[in-house]
Amino acid sequence: MSKAIVQVQLDHGRAYPIQFSGLQALPSLLDANGLRKGSCIIVTDTNVAALYLETLQDILHESGWRDLTAILLPPGESSKHPNLLQRIYDQALGAGIDRQTPVLALGGGVIGDLAGFAAATLLRGLPLVHLPTSLIAQVDSSIGGKTGINHALGKNLIGAFYQPKLVLTDLDLLQSLPELEWRSGLAEVVKHGLIADADFAEELSTNWDSILRRDPAIIRHMVIRAAEIKADVVSEDEREASRRAILNFGHTFAHAIERIAGYGEFTHGEAVALGMRAAARVSAMLNPDLPHEIINSLLQRLPVRNSIRHLDPKELLRVMYYDKKVQSGNLRLILLQEIGSAYITNKITEKQILSGWNCLIEP
Amino acid sequence: MSKAIVQVQLDHGRAYPIQFSGLQALPSLLDANGLRKGSCIIVTDTNVAALYLETLQDILHESGWRDLTAILLPPGESSKHPNLLQRIYDQALGAGIDRQTPVLALGGGVIGDLAGFAAATLLRGLPLVHLPTSLIAQVDSSIGGKTGINHALGKNLIGAFYQPKLVLTDLDLLQSLPELEWRSGLAEVVKHGLIADADFAEELSTNWDSILRRDPAIIRHMVIRAAEIKADVVSEDEREASRRAILNFGHTFAHAIERIAGYGEFTHGEAVALGMRAAARVSAMLNPDLPHEIINSLLQRLPVRNSIRHLDPKELLRVMYYDKKVQSGNLRLILLQEIGSAYITNKITEKQILSGWNCLIEP
């Protein structure tokens, strides 16, 4: 049996728990983490609300929480927009919050990023609790305090590092996740294996069929281990001064795909799966000892519905330079040293990056 | 001779300096505080730009800074608006910033709050440097990391605690400050004496005529001491969990005045001067030993051009409950125990607050 709790250790003795429990444990966990019973703000999207909002409200009401303000947003990446952020501000402030009012982010990565940024900036900071409902949120975006919204020039360009008081991860919620979202989340799980844990990467290969059919025991182990890897990396480098950047493996390519193809053409997981293939290709060019075939066979298991053959590699290259990870004009990339070990470099030529793109475009 | 530097000590060994020097010291101070020479963003307003922008750009250019992007905003409180924040985002991101690009906030309190919040949220945080040009910014708003913008429901409701890397305070800039702004800033100076340093409050009374005519030696001593008081209070309680709230003496009343009268009818300093009179009146009701006459005679020296007699005390009372300092439904007020000592209470009745308002309204 895997442990039911992972601690995210931060600088200066700060820490918060990721608790793997059913949603019904929320009231006692809020209490245990110093959040006083009172009113609260729930931010969610209409898809998630249809499945879980009433359950959550019942759980809170039954244990004496009152004045629950539910803020419902449209689902999807396009909600990470200043207008939707403003809507959260308006509704939360209209409800008469104070600095002790918690914000509960019930949803996937988009809701976590958006509600997290709203919590970071309302009254200069409200207590934040993540209730991640998607695989990507459970293993990745709810952990580590990155919050934010998009800007016309790129994803997540406006935001804050803002840590939650608590993450409550209900693994049962994954069973009702739409297939496309399930598969999208697997890209981040595979990424965690490739950058930090070769044994885990091998386990994923071995158990792939059970994972696809969501065997509860297998995915419990998988989600907890993937969350633990993320927590460990974040603990070492909360503000992404250095090591944390390895979590961006594949992402500089992925952000370019999402931007040029238009948000929504690919799921984030599909873009990351493609981005990792390109990054693995560049890695292999620089290190001929890298077992590129083994990596590729794992990455090829991640299903991607569309091709990027219609996209212009030069355009893709150009927008990579808008990414936050560009440092003083040099593009910073995360590459694999071996399976389970990643490194950061800014010594990659445009030609090498183009070769990465071309491996996705050429037959 | 007063010391030329005040350290703001924060939790966990963090600290930053307030340096009292001419603007020409900026390049060496940036270097000393770990900010690498490169491109930078300057946020200012059109009034301040006309006086100092070219000088600042020359100083930076001469020492090898390049790609200086100046973002000019309209002067005044109405710039603390989401649209102007968005304009900073657009111009800064359009200029191709990275996470090392410093944001220099050249201006008064509005520019400091707005540019500070932009710095806090661009790429999840850029290095921030305050170059305060007004008295209120030099003794108050540039110190302590409060940043933010206004919302239709109240001032500063959206924001972040975000500490600068450096505050460079050029006292010579105060000589060209418009008279109205000079007098507005004096309200915060007097506040610092009343809440934390009886000797300083007495000095202010004694030197009042020299202060009004901006005697350089007197105001040097005054600004440094007022900044030091602010830094000390912030050091004890960076995130306003408790003691820092004493800096809000008079401000809950002041925010209500600004809101009901309409922003701009009173300067912030005038509203604070009036708010302190109301708060002193409530303080005296609760503590008959308070030397109310002495306090009032100091507060009456702060010139206020308009009366609030046309405002409805019940309306003023109502909007006080929108303030961030409302905690779980109880209005929290800062009152004086004696001159130089303030305390926080949430045990004030509406009737007592109304008496505070009435002392401003009745003849």
Interface residues (C-beta under 8 A of the other chain):
Chain A: D11 H12 R36 G38 P82 Q86 Y89 D90 L93 G94 G96 D98 R99 Q100 A120 T121 L122 L123 R124 G125 K146 G148 H151 A152 L153 G154 N156 L157 I158 G159 A160 F161 R239 Y322 K324 V326 Q327 S328 G329
Chain B: D11 H12 R36 G38 P82 Q86 Y89 D90 L93 G94 G96 D98 R99 Q100 A120 T121 L122 L123 R124 G125 K146 T147 G148 H151 A152 L153 G154 N156 L157 I158 G159 A160 F161 R239 Y322 K324 V326 Q327 S328
